[in-house]
Amino acid sequence: MTDAHEFITLEVTRYMRATGLNQEAMSAAIGLQQSAFSKKLHGTRRWSLADLDRLASAGVPISITASTLETE
């Protein structure tokens, strides 16, 4: 089973690669300081529900359910 944090991080990094965004641009797009965003990507800080809302508003396609985590 995949941890929800790992799943979200994977989807965010996939989106960044697909769109060519670096950490600075992605963090600006979701209204976080780059250092805070980096900590979330590296697992030092957890993603919050507010983060998920901001990611969705920025166009990051994250669909997470209990069954999603069980199949990863």
N, CA, C and O atoms as a Maestro MAE file, in Angstrom:
{
 s_m_m2io_version
 :::
 2.0.0
}

f_m_ct {
 s_m_title
 :::
 protein
 m_atom[288] {
  # First column is atom index #
  i_m_mmod_type
  r_m_x_coord
  r_m_y_coord
  r_m_z_coord
  i_m_residue_number
  s_m_chain_name
  s_m_pdb_residue_name
  s_m_pdb_atom_name
  i_m_atomic_number
  :::
  1 25 0.835 -1.173 0.000 1 A "MET " " N  " 7
  2 3 0.000 0.000 0.000 1 A "MET " " CA " 6
  3 2 0.893 1.254 0.000 1 A "MET " " C  " 6
  4 15 1.908 1.305 0.694 1 A "MET " " O  " 8
  5 25 0.503 2.234 -0.771 2 A "THR " " N  " 7
  6 3 1.249 3.485 -0.858 2 A "THR " " CA " 6
  7 2 0.685 4.494 0.124 2 A "THR " " C  " 6
  8 15 -0.532 4.625 0.258 2 A "THR " " O  " 8
  9 25 1.550 5.194 0.797 3 A "ASP " " N  " 7
  10 3 1.161 6.272 1.683 3 A "ASP " " CA " 6
  11 2 0.554 7.403 0.861 3 A "ASP " " C  " 6
  12 15 1.023 7.681 -0.243 3 A "ASP " " O  " 8
  13 25 -0.475 8.056 1.378 4 A "ALA " " N  " 7
  14 3 -1.140 9.143 0.656 4 A "ALA " " CA " 6
  15 2 -0.154 10.251 0.298 4 A "ALA " " C  " 6
  16 15 -0.210 10.803 -0.801 4 A "ALA " " O  " 8
  17 25 0.749 10.577 1.223 5 A "HIS " " N  " 7
  18 3 1.736 11.620 0.953 5 A "HIS " " CA " 6
  19 2 2.599 11.257 -0.259 5 A "HIS " " C  " 6
  20 15 2.852 12.099 -1.120 5 A "HIS " " O  " 8
  21 25 3.043 10.016 -0.321 6 A "GLU " " N  " 7
  22 3 3.870 9.567 -1.448 6 A "GLU " " CA " 6
  23 2 3.094 9.641 -2.759 6 A "GLU " " C  " 6
  24 15 3.637 10.040 -3.789 6 A "GLU " " O  " 8
  25 25 1.823 9.253 -2.713 7 A "PHE " " N  " 7
  26 3 0.990 9.290 -3.914 7 A "PHE " " CA " 6
  27 2 0.837 10.721 -4.422 7 A "PHE " " C  " 6
  28 15 0.981 10.975 -5.617 7 A "PHE " " O  " 8
  29 25 0.549 11.642 -3.528 8 A "ILE " " N  " 7
  30 3 0.386 13.046 -3.917 8 A "ILE " " CA " 6
  31 2 1.683 13.591 -4.481 8 A "ILE " " C  " 6
  32 15 1.680 14.256 -5.516 8 A "ILE " " O  " 8
  33 25 2.792 13.316 -3.812 9 A "THR " " N  " 7
  34 3 4.093 13.781 -4.286 9 A "THR " " CA " 6
  35 2 4.387 13.235 -5.678 9 A "THR " " C  " 6
  36 15 4.873 13.969 -6.538 9 A "THR " " O  " 8
  37 25 4.100 11.967 -5.907 10 A "LEU " " N  " 7
  38 3 4.309 11.363 -7.226 10 A "LEU " " CA " 6
  39 2 3.489 12.084 -8.289 10 A "LEU " " C  " 6
  40 15 4.000 12.386 -9.367 10 A "LEU " " O  " 8
  41 25 2.227 12.360 -7.997 11 A "GLU " " N  " 7
  42 3 1.374 13.046 -8.972 11 A "GLU " " CA " 6
  43 2 1.852 14.477 -9.229 11 A "GLU " " C  " 6
  44 15 1.816 14.949 -10.366 11 A "GLU " " O  " 8
  45 25 2.295 15.161 -8.183 12 A "VAL " " N  " 7
  46 3 2.798 16.527 -8.351 12 A "VAL " " CA " 6
  47 2 4.063 16.518 -9.207 12 A "VAL " " C  " 6
  48 15 4.203 17.345 -10.108 12 A "VAL " " O  " 8
  49 25 4.970 15.607 -8.941 13 A "THR " " N  " 7
  50 3 6.213 15.567 -9.731 13 A "THR " " CA " 6
  51 2 5.941 15.143 -11.171 13 A "THR " " C  " 6
  52 15 6.599 15.633 -12.089 13 A "THR " " O  " 8
  53 25 4.996 14.253 -11.383 14 A "ARG " " N  " 7
  54 3 4.612 13.891 -12.767 14 A "ARG " " CA " 6
  55 2 4.086 15.119 -13.507 14 A "ARG " " C  " 6
  56 15 4.451 15.374 -14.655 14 A "ARG " " O  " 8
  57 25 3.226 15.870 -12.831 15 A "TYR " " N  " 7
  58 3 2.663 17.075 -13.439 15 A "TYR " " CA " 6
  59 2 3.760 18.089 -13.757 15 A "TYR " " C  " 6
  60 15 3.763 18.696 -14.828 15 A "TYR " " O  " 8
  61 25 4.682 18.265 -12.827 16 A "MET " " N  " 7
  62 3 5.766 19.220 -13.050 16 A "MET " " CA " 6
  63 2 6.614 18.809 -14.254 16 A "MET " " C  " 6
  64 15 6.980 19.651 -15.074 16 A "MET " " O  " 8
  65 25 6.925 17.517 -14.361 17 A "ARG " " N  " 7
  66 3 7.695 17.042 -15.513 17 A "ARG " " CA " 6
  67 2 6.925 17.259 -16.817 17 A "ARG " " C  " 6
  68 15 7.490 17.719 -17.809 17 A "ARG " " O  " 8
  69 25 5.642 16.927 -16.807 18 A "ALA " " N  " 7
  70 3 4.819 17.032 -18.014 18 A "ALA " " CA " 6
  71 2 4.663 18.473 -18.491 18 A "ALA " " C  " 6
  72 15 4.575 18.735 -19.690 18 A "ALA " " O  " 8
  73 25 4.629 19.403 -17.538 19 A "THR " " N  " 7
  74 3 4.416 20.806 -17.894 19 A "THR " " CA " 6
  75 2 5.703 21.618 -17.948 19 A "THR " " C  " 6
  76 15 5.694 22.776 -18.365 19 A "THR " " O  " 8
  77 25 6.812 21.013 -17.526 20 A "GLY " " N  " 7
  78 3 8.087 21.712 -17.540 20 A "GLY " " CA " 6
  79 2 8.253 22.726 -16.420 20 A "GLY " " C  " 6
  80 15 9.110 23.606 -16.498 20 A "GLY " " O  " 8
  81 25 7.436 22.606 -15.379 21 A "LEU " " N  " 7
  82 3 7.532 23.537 -14.255 21 A "LEU " " CA " 6
  83 2 8.610 23.088 -13.269 21 A "LEU " " C  " 6
  84 15 8.737 21.899 -12.976 21 A "LEU " " O  " 8
  85 25 9.377 24.038 -12.767 22 A "ASN " " N  " 7
  86 3 10.334 23.722 -11.711 22 A "ASN " " CA " 6
  87 2 9.679 24.000 -10.357 22 A "ASN " " C  " 6
  88 15 8.535 24.451 -10.300 22 A "ASN " " O  " 8
  89 25 10.399 23.733 -9.279 23 A "GLN " " N  " 7
  90 3 9.826 23.933 -7.950 23 A "GLN " " CA " 6
  91 2 9.411 25.378 -7.708 23 A "GLN " " C  " 6
  92 15 8.371 25.636 -7.102 23 A "GLN " " O  " 8
  93 25 10.211 26.305 -8.172 24 A "GLU " " N  " 7
  94 3 9.901 27.718 -7.959 24 A "GLU " " CA " 6
  95 2 8.584 28.104 -8.631 24 A "GLU " " C  " 6
  96 15 7.742 28.773 -8.031 24 A "GLU " " O  " 8
  97 25 8.417 27.677 -9.880 25 A "ALA " " N  " 7
  98 3 7.190 28.008 -10.613 25 A "ALA " " CA " 6
  99 2 5.979 27.298 -10.030 25 A "ALA " " C  " 6
  100 15 4.907 27.893 -9.914 25 A "ALA " " O  " 8
  101 25 6.139 26.028 -9.660 26 A "MET " " N  " 7
  102 3 5.010 25.276 -9.108 26 A "MET " " CA " 6
  103 2 4.608 25.824 -7.757 26 A "MET " " C  " 6
  104 15 3.417 25.952 -7.470 26 A "MET " " O  " 8
  105 25 5.578 26.150 -6.926 27 A "SER " " N  " 7
  106 3 5.238 26.695 -5.608 27 A "SER " " CA " 6
  107 2 4.518 28.040 -5.744 27 A "SER " " C  " 6
  108 15 3.588 28.327 -4.992 27 A "SER " " O  " 8
  109 25 4.947 28.851 -6.695 28 A "ALA " " N  " 7
  110 3 4.279 30.132 -6.930 28 A "ALA " " CA " 6
  111 2 2.846 29.908 -7.414 28 A "ALA " " C  " 6
  112 15 1.932 30.636 -7.028 28 A "ALA " " O  " 8
  113 25 2.661 28.900 -8.257 29 A "ALA " " N  " 7
  114 3 1.332 28.616 -8.803 29 A "ALA " " CA " 6
  115 2 0.339 28.203 -7.726 29 A "ALA " " C  " 6
  116 15 -0.863 28.428 -7.865 29 A "ALA " " O  " 8
  117 25 0.845 27.595 -6.649 30 A "ILE " " N  " 7
  118 3 -0.070 27.158 -5.587 30 A "ILE " " CA " 6
  119 2 0.021 28.022 -4.335 30 A "ILE " " C  " 6
  120 15 -0.602 27.716 -3.318 30 A "ILE " " O  " 8
  121 25 0.796 29.097 -4.409 31 A "GLY " " N  " 7
  122 3 0.840 30.058 -3.316 31 A "GLY " " CA " 6
  123 2 1.629 29.626 -2.098 31 A "GLY " " C  " 6
  124 15 1.306 30.017 -0.977 31 A "GLY " " O  " 8
  125 25 2.658 28.824 -2.307 32 A "LEU " " N  " 7
  126 3 3.534 28.424 -1.207 32 A "LEU " " CA " 6
  127 2 4.927 28.979 -1.440 32 A "LEU " " C  " 6
  128 15 5.338 29.209 -2.577 32 A "LEU " " O  " 8
  129 25 5.646 29.192 -0.351 33 A "GLN " " N  " 7
  130 3 7.051 29.546 -0.498 33 A "GLN " " CA " 6
  131 2 7.767 28.319 -1.055 33 A "GLN " " C  " 6
  132 15 7.398 27.184 -0.754 33 A "GLN " " O  " 8
  133 25 8.783 28.557 -1.861 34 A "GLN " " N  " 7
  134 3 9.511 27.455 -2.486 34 A "GLN " " CA " 6
  135 2 10.094 26.513 -1.445 34 A "GLN " " C  " 6
  136 15 10.098 25.299 -1.651 34 A "GLN " " O  " 8
  137 25 10.585 27.044 -0.333 35 A "SER " " N  " 7
  138 3 11.185 26.188 0.703 35 A "SER " " CA " 6
  139 2 10.132 25.265 1.330 35 A "SER " " C  " 6
  140 15 10.426 24.101 1.606 35 A "SER " " O  " 8
  141 25 8.929 25.758 1.556 36 A "ALA " " N  " 7
  142 3 7.853 24.934 2.113 36 A "ALA " " CA " 6
  143 2 7.429 23.865 1.112 36 A "ALA " " C  " 6
  144 15 7.173 22.721 1.488 36 A "ALA " " O  " 8
  145 25 7.355 24.240 -0.156 37 A "PHE " " N  " 7
  146 3 6.995 23.285 -1.211 37 A "PHE " " CA " 6
  147 2 8.039 22.182 -1.304 37 A "PHE " " C  " 6
  148 15 7.693 21.007 -1.426 37 A "PHE " " O  " 8
  149 25 9.297 22.547 -1.247 38 A "SER " " N  " 7
  150 3 10.384 21.573 -1.299 38 A "SER " " CA " 6
  151 2 10.286 20.585 -0.143 38 A "SER " " C  " 6
  152 15 10.508 19.389 -0.328 38 A "SER " " O  " 8
  153 25 9.958 21.073 1.034 39 A "LYS " " N  " 7
  154 3 9.819 20.193 2.198 39 A "LYS " " CA " 6
  155 2 8.683 19.197 2.005 39 A "LYS " " C  " 6
  156 15 8.780 18.054 2.452 39 A "LYS " " O  " 8
  157 25 7.622 19.613 1.353 40 A "LYS " " N  " 7
  158 3 6.511 18.699 1.070 40 A "LYS " " CA " 6
  159 2 6.940 17.640 0.058 40 A "LYS " " C  " 6
  160 15 6.606 16.464 0.206 40 A "LYS " " O  " 8
  161 25 7.680 18.056 -0.967 41 A "LEU " " N  " 7
  162 3 8.149 17.090 -1.965 41 A "LEU " " CA " 6
  163 2 9.118 16.074 -1.370 41 A "LEU " " C  " 6
  164 15 9.157 14.921 -1.800 41 A "LEU " " O  " 8
  165 25 9.895 16.499 -0.390 42 A "HIS " " N  " 7
  166 3 10.896 15.613 0.198 42 A "HIS " " CA " 6
  167 2 10.403 14.885 1.446 42 A "HIS " " C  " 6
  168 15 11.158 14.133 2.063 42 A "HIS " " O  " 8
  169 25 9.148 15.102 1.820 43 A "GLY " " N  " 7
  170 3 8.558 14.366 2.922 43 A "GLY " " CA " 6
  171 2 8.807 14.936 4.301 43 A "GLY " " C  " 6
  172 15 8.427 14.323 5.299 43 A "GLY " " O  " 8
  173 25 9.438 16.096 4.378 44 A "THR " " N  " 7
  174 3 9.677 16.726 5.672 44 A "THR " " CA " 6
  175 2 8.387 17.306 6.240 44 A "THR " " C  " 6
  176 15 8.181 17.324 7.454 44 A "THR " " O  " 8
  177 25 7.527 17.777 5.349 45 A "ARG " " N  " 7
  178 3 6.195 18.271 5.721 45 A "ARG " " CA " 6
  179 2 5.160 17.486 4.935 45 A "ARG " " C  " 6
  180 15 5.412 17.040 3.816 45 A "ARG " " O  " 8
  181 25 3.995 17.326 5.538 46 A "ARG " " N  " 7
  182 3 2.904 16.594 4.898 46 A "ARG " " CA " 6
  183 2 2.037 17.533 4.068 46 A "ARG " " C  " 6
  184 15 1.956 18.730 4.345 46 A "ARG " " O  " 8
  185 25 1.397 16.979 3.057 47 A "TRP " " N  " 7
  186 3 0.423 17.731 2.270 47 A "TRP " " CA " 6
  187 2 -0.830 17.908 3.111 47 A "TRP " " C  " 6
  188 15 -1.260 16.972 3.785 47 A "TRP " " O  " 8
  189 25 -1.416 19.087 3.080 48 A "SER " " N  " 7
  190 3 -2.662 19.349 3.807 48 A "SER " " CA " 6
  191 2 -3.832 19.343 2.824 48 A "SER " " C  " 6
  192 15 -3.637 19.326 1.609 48 A "SER " " O  " 8
  193 25 -5.036 19.357 3.364 49 A "LEU " " N  " 7
  194 3 -6.212 19.452 2.493 49 A "LEU " " CA " 6
  195 2 -6.212 20.778 1.741 49 A "LEU " " C  " 6
  196 15 -6.622 20.829 0.581 49 A "LEU " " O  " 8
  197 25 -5.761 21.844 2.380 50 A "ALA " " N  " 7
  198 3 -5.662 23.141 1.696 50 A "ALA " " CA " 6
  199 2 -4.676 23.051 0.539 50 A "ALA " " C  " 6
  200 15 -4.901 23.642 -0.518 50 A "ALA " " O  " 8
  201 25 -3.580 22.314 0.732 51 A "ASP " " N  " 7
  202 3 -2.613 22.111 -0.355 51 A "ASP " " CA " 6
  203 2 -3.273 21.398 -1.524 51 A "ASP " " C  " 6
  204 15 -3.067 21.767 -2.680 51 A "ASP " " O  " 8
  205 25 -4.071 20.372 -1.222 52 A "LEU " " N  " 7
  206 3 -4.751 19.629 -2.287 52 A "LEU " " CA " 6
  207 2 -5.694 20.529 -3.065 52 A "LEU " " C  " 6
  208 15 -5.783 20.424 -4.288 52 A "LEU " " O  " 8
  209 25 -6.395 21.409 -2.372 53 A "ASP " " N  " 7
  210 3 -7.281 22.368 -3.046 53 A "ASP " " CA " 6
  211 2 -6.472 23.291 -3.961 53 A "ASP " " C  " 6
  212 15 -6.872 23.553 -5.096 53 A "ASP " " O  " 8
  213 25 -5.332 23.783 -3.461 54 A "ARG " " N  " 7
  214 3 -4.496 24.675 -4.273 54 A "ARG " " CA " 6
  215 2 -3.908 23.936 -5.470 54 A "ARG " " C  " 6
  216 15 -3.828 24.494 -6.565 54 A "ARG " " O  " 8
  217 25 -3.498 22.689 -5.272 55 A "LEU " " N  " 7
  218 3 -2.969 21.900 -6.386 55 A "LEU " " CA " 6
  219 2 -4.045 21.694 -7.457 55 A "LEU " " C  " 6
  220 15 -3.780 21.833 -8.652 55 A "LEU " " O  " 8
  221 25 -5.251 21.366 -7.018 56 A "ALA " " N  " 7
  222 3 -6.353 21.172 -7.963 56 A "ALA " " CA " 6
  223 2 -6.644 22.463 -8.726 56 A "ALA " " C  " 6
  224 15 -6.878 22.430 -9.934 56 A "ALA " " O  " 8
  225 25 -6.630 23.596 -8.030 57 A "SER " " N  " 7
  226 3 -6.879 24.887 -8.684 57 A "SER " " CA " 6
  227 2 -5.794 25.222 -9.702 57 A "SER " " C  " 6
  228 15 -6.048 25.910 -10.691 57 A "SER " " O  " 8
  229 25 -4.584 24.728 -9.450 58 A "ALA " " N  " 7
  230 3 -3.471 24.977 -10.374 58 A "ALA " " CA " 6
  231 2 -3.464 23.994 -11.538 58 A "ALA " " C  " 6
  232 15 -2.651 24.123 -12.454 58 A "ALA " " O  " 8
  233 25 -4.362 23.015 -11.509 59 A "GLY " " N  " 7
  234 3 -4.466 22.078 -12.623 59 A "GLY " " CA " 6
  235 2 -3.800 20.735 -12.416 59 A "GLY " " C  " 6
  236 15 -3.762 19.922 -13.340 59 A "GLY " " O  " 8
  237 25 -3.274 20.481 -11.230 60 A "VAL " " N  " 7
  238 3 -2.630 19.187 -10.967 60 A "VAL " " CA " 6
  239 2 -3.727 18.138 -10.805 60 A "VAL " " C  " 6
  240 15 -4.566 18.248 -9.912 60 A "VAL " " O  " 8
  241 25 -3.720 17.117 -11.673 61 A "PRO " " N  " 7
  242 3 -4.785 16.109 -11.631 61 A "PRO " " CA " 6
  243 2 -4.525 15.050 -10.551 61 A "PRO " " C  " 6
  244 15 -3.853 14.049 -10.798 61 A "PRO " " O  " 8
  245 25 -5.062 15.284 -9.370 62 A "ILE " " N  " 7
  246 3 -4.908 14.321 -8.279 62 A "ILE " " CA " 6
  247 2 -6.274 13.778 -7.923 62 A "ILE " " C  " 6
  248 15 -7.171 14.518 -7.521 62 A "ILE " " O  " 8
  249 25 -6.417 12.485 -8.074 63 A "SER " " N  " 7
  250 3 -7.645 11.818 -7.673 63 A "SER " " CA " 6
  251 2 -7.240 10.728 -6.698 63 A "SER " " C  " 6
  252 15 -6.707 9.693 -7.098 63 A "SER " " O  " 8
  253 25 -7.490 10.961 -5.437 64 A "ILE " " N  " 7
  254 3 -7.033 10.027 -4.415 64 A "ILE " " CA " 6
  255 2 -8.222 9.469 -3.645 64 A "ILE " " C  " 6
  256 15 -9.058 10.214 -3.133 64 A "ILE " " O  " 8
  257 25 -8.280 8.153 -3.574 65 A "THR " " N  " 7
  258 3 -9.303 7.461 -2.810 65 A "THR " " CA " 6
  259 2 -8.638 6.309 -2.064 65 A "THR " " C  " 6
  260 15 -7.467 6.008 -2.298 65 A "THR " " O  " 8
  261 25 -9.365 5.683 -1.190 66 A "ALA " " N  " 7
  262 3 -8.808 4.537 -0.474 66 A "ALA " " CA " 6
  263 2 -8.429 3.433 -1.450 66 A "ALA " " C  " 6
  264 15 -7.394 2.788 -1.278 66 A "ALA " " O  " 8
  265 25 -9.253 3.206 -2.476 67 A "SER " " N  " 7
  266 3 -8.928 2.147 -3.434 67 A "SER " " CA " 6
  267 2 -7.716 2.508 -4.283 67 A "SER " " C  " 6
  268 15 -6.974 1.619 -4.699 67 A "SER " " O  " 8
  269 25 -7.500 3.800 -4.549 68 A "THR " " N  " 7
  270 3 -6.311 4.232 -5.271 68 A "THR " " CA " 6
  271 2 -5.064 3.830 -4.507 68 A "THR " " C  " 6
  272 15 -4.110 3.312 -5.089 68 A "THR " " O  " 8
  273 25 -5.072 4.066 -3.221 69 A "LEU " " N  " 7
  274 3 -3.908 3.749 -2.395 69 A "LEU " " CA " 6
  275 2 -3.676 2.255 -2.286 69 A "LEU " " C  " 6
  276 15 -2.529 1.821 -2.177 69 A "LEU " " O  " 8
  277 25 -4.725 1.463 -2.311 70 A "GLU " " N  " 7
  278 3 -4.574 0.017 -2.211 70 A "GLU " " CA " 6
  279 2 -3.998 -0.591 -3.480 70 A "GLU " " C  " 6
  280 15 -3.350 -1.636 -3.422 70 A "GLU " " O  " 8
  281 25 -4.224 0.048 -4.634 71 A "THR " " N  " 7
  282 3 -3.760 -0.534 -5.898 71 A "THR " " CA " 6
  283 2 -2.381 -0.040 -6.303 71 A "THR " " C  " 6
  284 15 -1.782 -0.605 -7.219 71 A "THR " " O  " 8
  285 25 -1.869 0.968 -5.671 72 A "GLU " " N  " 7
  286 3 -0.555 1.499 -6.025 72 A "GLU " " CA " 6
  287 2 0.537 0.620 -5.507 72 A "GLU " " C  " 6
  288 15 1.715 0.912 -5.712 72 A "GLU " " O  " 8
  :::
 }
 m_bond[287] {
  # First column is bond index #
  i_m_from
  i_m_to
  i_m_order
  :::
  1 1 2 1
  2 2 3 1
  3 3 4 2
  4 3 5 1
  5 5 6 1
  6 6 7 1
  7 7 8 2
  8 7 9 1
  9 9 10 1
  10 10 11 1
  11 11 12 2
  12 11 13 1
  13 13 14 1
  14 14 15 1
  15 15 16 2
  16 15 17 1
  17 17 18 1
  18 18 19 1
  19 19 20 2
  20 19 21 1
  21 21 22 1
  22 22 23 1
  23 23 24 2
  24 23 25 1
  25 25 26 1
  26 26 27 1
  27 27 28 2
  28 27 29 1
  29 29 30 1
  30 30 31 1
  31 31 32 2
  32 31 33 1
  33 33 34 1
  34 34 35 1
  35 35 36 2
  36 35 37 1
  37 37 38 1
  38 38 39 1
  39 39 40 2
  40 39 41 1
  41 41 42 1
  42 42 43 1
  43 43 44 2
  44 43 45 1
  45 45 46 1
  46 46 47 1
  47 47 48 2
  48 47 49 1
  49 49 50 1
  50 50 51 1
  51 51 52 2
  52 51 53 1
  53 53 54 1
  54 54 55 1
  55 55 56 2
  56 55 57 1
  57 57 58 1
  58 58 59 1
  59 59 60 2
  60 59 61 1
  61 61 62 1
  62 62 63 1
  63 63 64 2
  64 63 65 1
  65 65 66 1
  66 66 67 1
  67 67 68 2
  68 67 69 1
  69 69 70 1
  70 70 71 1
  71 71 72 2
  72 71 73 1
  73 73 74 1
  74 74 75 1
  75 75 76 2
  76 75 77 1
  77 77 78 1
  78 78 79 1
  79 79 80 2
  80 79 81 1
  81 81 82 1
  82 82 83 1
  83 83 84 2
  84 83 85 1
  85 85 86 1
  86 86 87 1
  87 87 88 2
  88 87 89 1
  89 89 90 1
  90 90 91 1
  91 91 92 2
  92 91 93 1
  93 93 94 1
  94 94 95 1
  95 95 96 2
  96 95 97 1
  97 97 98 1
  98 98 99 1
  99 99 100 2
  100 99 101 1
  101 101 102 1
  102 102 103 1
  103 103 104 2
  104 103 105 1
  105 105 106 1
  106 106 107 1
  107 107 108 2
  108 107 109 1
  109 109 110 1
  110 110 111 1
  111 111 112 2
  112 111 113 1
  113 113 114 1
  114 114 115 1
  115 115 116 2
  116 115 117 1
  117 117 118 1
  118 118 119 1
  119 119 120 2
  120 119 121 1
  121 121 122 1
  122 122 123 1
  123 123 124 2
  124 123 125 1
  125 125 126 1
  126 126 127 1
  127 127 128 2
  128 127 129 1
  129 129 130 1
  130 130 131 1
  131 131 132 2
  132 131 133 1
  133 133 134 1
  134 134 135 1
  135 135 136 2
  136 135 137 1
  137 137 138 1
  138 138 139 1
  139 139 140 2
  140 139 141 1
  141 141 142 1
  142 142 143 1
  143 143 144 2
  144 143 145 1
  145 145 146 1
  146 146 147 1
  147 147 148 2
  148 147 149 1
  149 149 150 1
  150 150 151 1
  151 151 152 2
  152 151 153 1
  153 153 154 1
  154 154 155 1
  155 155 156 2
  156 155 157 1
  157 157 158 1
  158 158 159 1
  159 159 160 2
  160 159 161 1
  161 161 162 1
  162 162 163 1
  163 163 164 2
  164 163 165 1
  165 165 166 1
  166 166 167 1
  167 167 168 2
  168 167 169 1
  169 169 170 1
  170 170 171 1
  171 171 172 2
  172 171 173 1
  173 173 174 1
  174 174 175 1
  175 175 176 2
  176 175 177 1
  177 177 178 1
  178 178 179 1
  179 179 180 2
  180 179 181 1
  181 181 182 1
  182 182 183 1
  183 183 184 2
  184 183 185 1
  185 185 186 1
  186 186 187 1
  187 187 188 2
  188 187 189 1
  189 189 190 1
  190 190 191 1
  191 191 192 2
  192 191 193 1
  193 193 194 1
  194 194 195 1
  195 195 196 2
  196 195 197 1
  197 197 198 1
  198 198 199 1
  199 199 200 2
  200 199 201 1
  201 201 202 1
  202 202 203 1
  203 203 204 2
  204 203 205 1
  205 205 206 1
  206 206 207 1
  207 207 208 2
  208 207 209 1
  209 209 210 1
  210 210 211 1
  211 211 212 2
  212 211 213 1
  213 213 214 1
  214 214 215 1
  215 215 216 2
  216 215 217 1
  217 217 218 1
  218 218 219 1
  219 219 220 2
  220 219 221 1
  221 221 222 1
  222 222 223 1
  223 223 224 2
  224 223 225 1
  225 225 226 1
  226 226 227 1
  227 227 228 2
  228 227 229 1
  229 229 230 1
  230 230 231 1
  231 231 232 2
  232 231 233 1
  233 233 234 1
  234 234 235 1
  235 235 236 2
  236 235 237 1
  237 237 238 1
  238 238 239 1
  239 239 240 2
  240 239 241 1
  241 241 242 1
  242 242 243 1
  243 243 244 2
  244 243 245 1
  245 245 246 1
  246 246 247 1
  247 247 248 2
  248 247 249 1
  249 249 250 1
  250 250 251 1
  251 251 252 2
  252 251 253 1
  253 253 254 1
  254 254 255 1
  255 255 256 2
  256 255 257 1
  257 257 258 1
  258 258 259 1
  259 259 260 2
  260 259 261 1
  261 261 262 1
  262 262 263 1
  263 263 264 2
  264 263 265 1
  265 265 266 1
  266 266 267 1
  267 267 268 2
  268 267 269 1
  269 269 270 1
  270 270 271 1
  271 271 272 2
  272 271 273 1
  273 273 274 1
  274 274 275 1
  275 275 276 2
  276 275 277 1
  277 277 278 1
  278 278 279 1
  279 279 280 2
  280 279 281 1
  281 281 282 1
  282 282 283 1
  283 283 284 2
  284 283 285 1
  285 285 286 1
  286 286 287 1
  287 287 288 2
  :::
 }
}
